[in-house]
Amino acid sequence: MQPSGVGPASDESGRPYDQIRVTGITATGFHGVFEHERREGQLFRADVVVHVDTRRAAATDDLARTVNYGVLAEQVAAVLAGEPADLVETVAERIAATALAHPLVAAVDVVVHKPQAPITVPFEDVVVAIRRDHQRLPAAEPWSAERAAQRLRTEPGVSSLRHPPAPASSEPVTPPRAETATRPSGADATAVLALAPEPDVDAFGVEAVRAAVASASGPAAAGTPEPDRLDQEPDEAVEVVLALGSNLGAPQDILRNAVSALAAVPGLEILAVSPLARTAPVGGPAQPDFLNAVVVGRTTLSPRRLLRATQAVESAHGRERHEHWGPRTLDIDVIVYGSVLAVTEDLELPHPRAHQRAFVLQPWVQIAPDAVLPGLGGGPVAALAATAPDRDGIRWLALDWLSARPGAAAPAATAHAAPAPAAPAAPGRQDPS
């Protein structure tokens, strides 16, 4: 079963992929906005179609060269019976992300049925049908046995058969709106972060950030490049794009805290925060996947003062630079500063590898679909994202990552942060990644 009006998925040459269909996967789930739905549960059913090239598997008669539909069906059932969601749409996105996590799946069609929905008039079914692929990514993370087991351990009273009702104070999450991203409203950062836990900004090194910003306009320290146009403050606020990444400690909490710290930087206004992407590392040693996000803002800081501010936020979260392209608690790159094109010893604008990095381009295009990357190798961000060499390394996109999970404690920023000095002892340089 495919979403209405959607034809078969095709490969790059236009030939339709083969399809593996698993229909009628059924489980009792606890999804819905009403307390009785969370308490009593109801029947959910899913139909899944994965688009794959089955020729190699058929030629070799090798299960490893295709999708194990038995495993897939079990994973889909686990999503249906797993962590409660308010919306059927969210459940569908989780199933799509789970299917796309199988490396041979090029696209997936998901249909979720809720035949026992609490509707007061006669009806047969409620159906949500979606298609997702590696360009139009799911807005959720895939099911994980480890995460499901951790949830059972950390939430008393949760079992594989029954879930507690949603907390009464839980409110729906408003995801970033891509259609408004190219027309910044100019609202202050609290509008973007309204759903995030109230931050203890001092824990995020904000005072160190402010000191670093102030010091960048003072007398040059030893080793500081001679003043140039990257030290000049703009006549009016300039739009900037920052890319954030983390794969050590508690990455989601670290990134959430980093956004709060950036929002507190004097002279920097946050306009939009992208969905969160899980991405495979590019280059460097073997290491965990990264979580990545993009922040669009505007600033009255000079490019170099903005760089110092981002480096101070990194330092406040324990960032150390020991290994090229190695794992890190927090990485913040200045991708774009208005239309400035510059190459200096410590900063290059735009970022020299942004046009090749799907982990920057994919989150960016979610909040600014018409954005254009200036400079050599630049162009429409959407087109660059579709052709980036690492585009297959994007695992999933989560829309609601800035908000704490219902009932979860606010993250303790100091758990993964080293104390930051009042200002960097020597001027830093743009990260080479």
C-alpha positions in Angstrom: 0.0 0.0 0.0 1.4 3.4 -1.0 0.4 6.9 -0.1 -2.4 8.1 -2.4 -1.0 9.7 -5.6 2.6 8.5 -5.0 4.1 6.3 -7.7 6.9 3.8 -7.4 10.3 5.2 -6.2 13.0 5.2 -8.9 16.8 5.0 -9.0 19.0 7.7 -10.5 18.4 6.3 -14.0 14.7 6.5 -13.6 14.1 2.8 -13.2 11.6 1.8 -10.5 13.0 0.0 -7.5 11.7 -3.4 -6.5 9.4 -3.4 -3.5 9.1 -5.6 -0.4 5.7 -5.2 1.3 4.9 -6.1 4.9 1.3 -5.4 5.6 -1.0 -5.7 8.6 1.6 -5.4 11.3 -0.5 -5.1 14.5 0.3 -4.1 18.1 -1.3 -2.5 21.1 0.0 1.0 21.4 -0.6 3.9 23.8 -0.5 6.8 21.4 -2.9 9.7 21.6 -3.7 13.0 23.2 -6.2 11.7 25.7 -5.3 10.3 29.1 -7.4 7.2 28.6 -5.5 6.4 25.4 -2.2 6.5 27.3 -3.7 4.4 30.1 -5.7 1.8 28.3 -4.1 1.6 24.9 -5.7 0.5 21.6 -5.0 -1.4 18.4 -2.6 0.1 15.8 -1.8 -1.4 12.4 1.0 -0.6 10.0 1.7 -1.4 6.3 5.3 -0.9 5.2 6.7 -0.9 1.7 10.5 -0.7 1.3 11.9 0.2 -2.1 15.1 -1.8 -2.8 17.1 -3.3 -5.6 16.7 -7.1 -5.0 18.7 -8.3 -8.0 21.9 -9.0 -6.2 20.2 -10.9 -3.4 18.3 -13.0 -5.9 21.4 -13.8 -7.9 23.3 -14.9 -4.9 20.4 -16.2 -2.8 21.9 -14.3 0.1 19.7 -12.7 2.8 22.5 -10.2 3.7 22.0 -8.6 0.3 18.4 -7.6 0.9 16.1 -6.5 3.7 15.2 -9.0 6.4 11.5 -8.4 6.5 11.1 -10.5 9.6 13.5 -8.2 11.5 11.8 -5.1 9.9 8.3 -6.4 11.0 9.5 -6.9 14.6 11.0 -3.4 14.6 7.8 -1.8 13.3 5.7 -3.7 15.9 8.1 -2.4 18.6 7.5 1.2 17.4 3.7 0.7 17.5 3.9 -0.7 21.0 6.7 1.5 22.2 7.2 5.1 23.4 3.8 6.9 23.4 3.3 9.8 21.0 0.5 12.3 20.8 0.2 11.9 17.0 -0.2 9.1 14.6 2.0 11.2 12.3 4.9 10.9 14.8 4.5 7.1 14.9 4.6 7.0 11.1 7.8 9.1 11.0 9.4 6.7 13.6 8.6 3.7 11.4 9.9 5.4 8.3 13.2 6.3 10.1 13.5 2.7 11.3 13.1 1.3 7.8 15.5 3.8 6.2 18.1 2.8 8.8 18.4 -0.5 6.9 21.3 0.4 4.5 19.8 -1.1 1.3 16.5 0.8 1.6 16.2 3.6 -0.9 12.7 4.8 0.1 9.9 3.7 2.3 6.1 4.0 2.3 4.4 3.8 5.7 0.7 3.6 6.4 -0.4 3.6 10.0 -4.0 2.7 10.9 -5.8 3.8 14.1 -9.2 2.0 13.7 -10.2 2.6 17.4 -9.6 6.3 17.5 -11.8 8.2 19.9 -14.1 9.7 17.3 -17.8 10.4 18.2 -19.3 9.6 14.7 -19.4 6.3 12.9 -16.1 5.7 10.9 -14.0 2.8 9.6 -10.5 3.9 10.1 -8.0 6.7 10.6 -5.0 6.4 8.3 -1.7 8.4 8.0 0.3 7.6 4.9 3.8 9.0 4.2 6.8 8.4 1.9 10.3 9.1 3.0 13.7 8.7 1.3 17.2 9.9 1.7 16.3 13.4 0.4 13.0 13.8 2.2 14.1 12.5 5.5 11.9 11.3 8.4 11.3 13.8 11.2 12.1 11.3 13.9 14.7 8.8 15.0 14.7 5.1 14.3 13.7 2.5 16.8 16.6 1.2 18.9 16.5 -1.9 21.1 19.1 -0.2 23.4 17.1 2.9 23.8 13.9 0.9 24.4 15.6 -1.1 27.1 17.0 2.0 28.7 13.5 3.5 28.8 12.3 0.4 30.6 15.1 0.7 33.2 14.8 4.4 33.8 11.0 4.8 33.9 9.4 2.7 36.7 6.1 1.3 35.9 6.7 1.1 32.1 6.4 -2.3 30.6 6.3 -3.7 27.1 2.6 -4.0 27.5 1.5 -0.9 29.2 2.6 2.7 29.4 1.8 5.4 32.0 -0.5 8.3 31.0 1.2 11.4 29.6 2.0 14.1 32.2 -0.8 16.6 32.4 1.7 19.4 31.8 2.9 18.0 28.5 2.4 20.4 25.6 2.6 19.8 21.9 5.9 20.7 20.3 6.0 23.2 17.5 8.6 22.1 15.0 10.7 24.6 13.0 8.7 25.9 10.0 10.8 25.7 6.9 8.5 28.0 4.9 9.2 30.9 7.2 12.9 30.4 7.5 13.8 32.6 4.5 11.8 35.5 5.9 13.3 35.9 9.4 10.8 37.5 11.8 13.4 39.1 13.9 11.9 37.6 17.1 14.3 37.3 19.9 15.8 34.0 20.7 13.3 33.1 23.5 10.7 32.6 20.8 12.8 30.0 19.2 13.7 28.3 22.5 10.4 28.7 24.2 10.0 24.9 24.5 13.5 24.3 25.9 14.1 24.0 29.7 14.9 27.3 31.4 18.7 27.4 31.2 21.1 28.2 33.9 23.1 30.3 31.5 26.1 30.7 33.8 26.6 26.9 33.6 27.0 27.2 29.9 30.0 29.6 30.1 28.0 32.7 29.0 30.2 35.0 31.1 33.3 33.5 29.4 31.6 34.1 26.1 30.9 37.7 26.9 34.5 38.1 28.1 35.8 36.6 24.9 33.6 38.8 22.7 34.8 41.9 24.7 38.4 40.9 24.5 38.2 40.5 20.7 37.8 44.2 20.4 40.6 45.1 22.8 44.4 45.3 22.3 45.7 42.5 20.1 47.3 39.6 22.0 50.5 38.0 21.0 50.0 35.8 17.9 46.8 37.6 16.9 46.6 38.3 13.2 46.9 42.0 12.2 43.5 43.6 12.1 41.7 43.2 8.8 38.1 43.5 7.5 37.1 40.4 9.6 37.6 42.6 12.6 35.2 45.3 11.3 31.7 45.4 12.8 28.9 45.7 10.2 26.9 48.9 9.8 23.8 46.8 10.3 22.9 43.3 11.5 24.2 40.6 9.2 22.6 37.2 8.7 24.9 34.3 9.8 24.7 30.6 9.7 26.4 28.4 12.4 26.7 24.6 12.3 26.8 22.7 15.6 27.9 19.1 16.2 28.6 16.7 19.1 29.4 13.0 19.5 30.7 12.8 23.0 29.0 12.9 26.4 25.3 13.6 26.1 25.2 15.2 22.6 21.6 16.3 22.5 21.8 18.0 25.9 25.1 19.6 24.9 23.7 21.0 21.7 20.5 22.2 23.4 22.7 24.0 26.0 24.9 25.4 23.3 22.0 27.0 21.5 20.9 28.6 24.8 24.5 29.9 25.3 24.6 31.3 21.8 21.2 33.0 22.3 22.7 34.8 25.3 25.7 36.2 23.4 25.5 40.0 23.2 25.1 41.1 19.6 23.8 37.7 18.3 20.1 37.1 17.7 18.9 33.6 17.0 16.3 33.5 14.2 15.8 29.8 13.6 17.1 26.4 14.8 17.1 23.4 12.5 15.9 19.9 13.2 18.5 17.6 14.7 20.3 15.2 12.3 22.1 12.0 13.3 25.1 11.7 10.9 27.9 9.3 10.2 31.4 10.8 11.0 33.2 12.1 7.9 37.0 11.3 8.0 39.1 10.8 11.1 39.3 7.7 13.3 36.5 5.3 14.2 34.0 7.2 16.5 30.3 7.5 17.4 27.8 9.1 15.1 27.4 12.8 15.4 24.3 14.8 16.2 24.2 18.0 14.1 22.1 21.1 13.9 22.2 24.5 12.1 21.4 27.9 13.7 20.4 30.9 11.5 20.8 34.2 13.2 21.9 37.8 12.7 24.7 39.6 14.4 26.3 43.0 14.9 29.6 41.3 15.9 32.5 41.3 13.5 33.3 37.9 12.0 36.3 37.4 14.2 34.4 38.4 17.4 31.7 35.9 16.4 34.3 33.2 16.0 35.7 34.0 19.4 32.2 33.7 20.9 31.6 30.3 19.4 35.0 29.1 20.6 34.2 30.2 24.1 30.9 28.2 24.0 32.9 25.2 22.8 35.4 25.6 25.6 32.6 25.9 28.2 31.4 22.5 27.1 34.8 20.8 27.4 36.0 21.1 23.8 39.6 20.0 23.3 41.5 20.0 20.0 43.8 17.0 20.1 42.9 15.1 16.9 42.1 16.2 13.4 38.5 15.3 12.6 38.3 13.4 15.9 35.4 13.0 18.3 34.3 16.1 20.2 31.9 17.3 22.9 31.0 20.3 20.9 32.0 21.8 17.5 30.6 25.2 16.3 31.5 26.4 12.8 30.8 29.8 11.3 29.5 28.7 7.9 28.3 32.0 6.4 28.6 35.6 7.5 26.4 37.7 5.2 28.0 37.8 1.7 31.6 38.1 3.1 34.2 36.1 1.1 37.5 36.0 2.9 40.5 33.8 3.6 42.7 34.5 6.6 45.0 32.5 8.8 42.3 31.9 11.4 39.0 32.2 9.5 37.7 31.4 6.1 34.3 32.6 4.9 32.2 30.9 3.8 33.4 27.7 5.5 35.6 26.0 2.8 34.0 22.6 3.0 30.4 23.5 3.7 29.3 22.8 0.1 30.4 19.2 0.6 28.9 18.5 4.0 25.4 17.0 4.1 25.5 17.2 7.9 25.5 21.0 7.4 23.4 21.3 4.3 20.5 19.0 5.2 19.6 20.6 8.5 20.1 24.1 6.9 17.7 23.5 4.0 15.0 22.3 6.5 14.8 25.9 7.9 15.9 27.8 4.8 14.8 25.9 1.7 15.7 28.8 -0.6 19.1 29.5 1.0 22.2 30.0 -1.2 25.7 29.3 -0.2 28.0 32.0 -1.5 31.5 31.6 -2.8 33.5 29.0 -4.7 31.6 25.7 -4.9 28.5 27.4 -3.6 25.0 27.5 -4.9 21.4 26.6 -3.8 21.7 24.8 -0.5 18.9 22.3 -1.5 20.8 21.3 -4.6 24.1 21.0 -2.7 22.4 18.8 -0.1 21.1 16.5 -2.7 24.5 15.8 -4.2 26.8 16.1 -1.1 29.2 13.1 -1.0 28.2 12.2 2.6 24.4 12.5 2.0 23.8 8.8 2.7 25.3 9.3 6.2 22.3 11.3 7.4 20.4 8.9 9.7 17.4 10.9 10.8 16.0 14.3 11.6 14.3 15.1 14.9 12.1 18.2 14.9 11.4 18.5 18.6 14.9 18.1 20.0 15.0 21.5 21.7 12.3 20.5 24.2 12.9 18.2 27.1 11.1 14.9 27.1 7.9 15.0 29.2 8.9 14.4 32.8 12.6 14.4 32.1 14.9 16.5 34.2 16.6 19.5 32.6 20.0 18.5 31.4 22.9 19.3 33.7 25.3 21.3 31.6 28.2 21.0 34.0 28.3 17.2 33.8 30.1 17.4 30.5 31.6 20.8 30.6 35.0 21.9 31.8 35.4 25.3 33.4 36.2 27.9 30.8 38.7 30.7 31.3 37.6 34.2 31.1 38.9 34.4 27.6 41.0 32.2 25.4 44.7 32.5 26.3 45.6 32.7 22.6 43.3 33.4 19.7 41.7 30.3 18.2 41.3 29.4 14.6 38.4 28.1 12.6 38.0 24.4 13.0 39.3 22.6 9.9 36.5 20.0 9.7 
